[in-house]
Amino acid sequence: MIPLEYVLILSSVLFAIGAAGVILRKNAIIVLMSIELMLNAVNINLVAFSSYFEDGTGQAFALFSIGIAAAEVAVALAILLNLNRLRKTVNVDDINLLRW
């Protein structure tokens, strides 16, 4: 069995990489991929603690989180496709539709 500390370190590294991608990148698709990486790091934590405490609740929450992430990606990609048609870019800095 893999020690809990190793799994938590892996999850922390994945979350940090995802957070850096959200903060540093300007392409909206890369930002969405970074958010997915952060959600997967959280899912790793949920499953690891569920296994550590021998309870299935964490795994159920992880499945729910995966479903929410799939819906989020579908909506976000639809919005990005429409923005790409309208502005011809997916650069986050160039999208200013909601500004006055």
N, C-alpha and C positions, 0 to 999 in steps of 0.2 A: 504494500500500500504506500502511496506517495504521501509524504508528510504534508500537513495542512499549510505549513509555512511556505513550502515551495510553490504551491498552487496560489497562495495569496501574493507572493512576489511576482509570479507570472501575470496574474490579474492586474496588479499595480502597474507593471511595466506596460501592458497593453492599454490600460486606461490613460497612462501618461502620454503614450504615443498618439492615442486618439485625441486627447485634449490639445496636444501640440498641433495636430493637424487641423483642428477646428480654429485655433487661434492664428496660426501662421499662414494657412493656405487661403487663396482668393477664388479658386474655382469651386463653384457650388457643389459639383458632383464629388469632388474630393472631400469637401466638408461633410457631405452626407455619408460618405464611406467612413470618415473619422468618427462620426456619431454612432454609426453601426459598430465600429470597433469598441467604442466605449460601452455600448449596451452589451456586447458580447463579453467584455471584461466583467461586468456586473453579473451576467448569467453564470460565468465561471465561479464567481464568489458564491452565488446562491446554491449552485450544485455542490460546491466543495463543503460549505457549511451543512448542507442537507445530508451529505454523506458522513461528515464528521459527527453530527448529532444523531444519526440514524433516524431521520425524519424525512418524510416525502414532501413536506410543505415547500421547501426551497426549490425542489424540482418542478412542482406545480407552478410556482411563481415564475420560474425560468421559462416554462412553456407559454405562460401568459405574456411574458415580456417579449418572447420571440414573435408571437402573434401581433402584438402592438407594433413592434418594429417593422414587420412586413406591411402593415397598413400605413405606417408612417412613410415608408419608402415609396409606396404606390402613390400616395398623395403628393409627396415632395417631387417625385419625378414628373408627375403630370403638371405641376406648377412650373417646374423648370423647363419642360417642353414648350409650354405656352410662352414663358418669358423668352426662350430662345427664338421662337417665331416672331415675337414682338420686337425685341431689342437686338437680336442676332448675337447674343453673348450670354454666357453663364458665369461671368465674372461677378463676384459678390459686390465689388466696389462700384460697378457700373449700373447696378440695379437700384433705382431710386424712385420707383413708382409710387410709394406711399408718402413721399415727402411733399411739402407744400410748394 
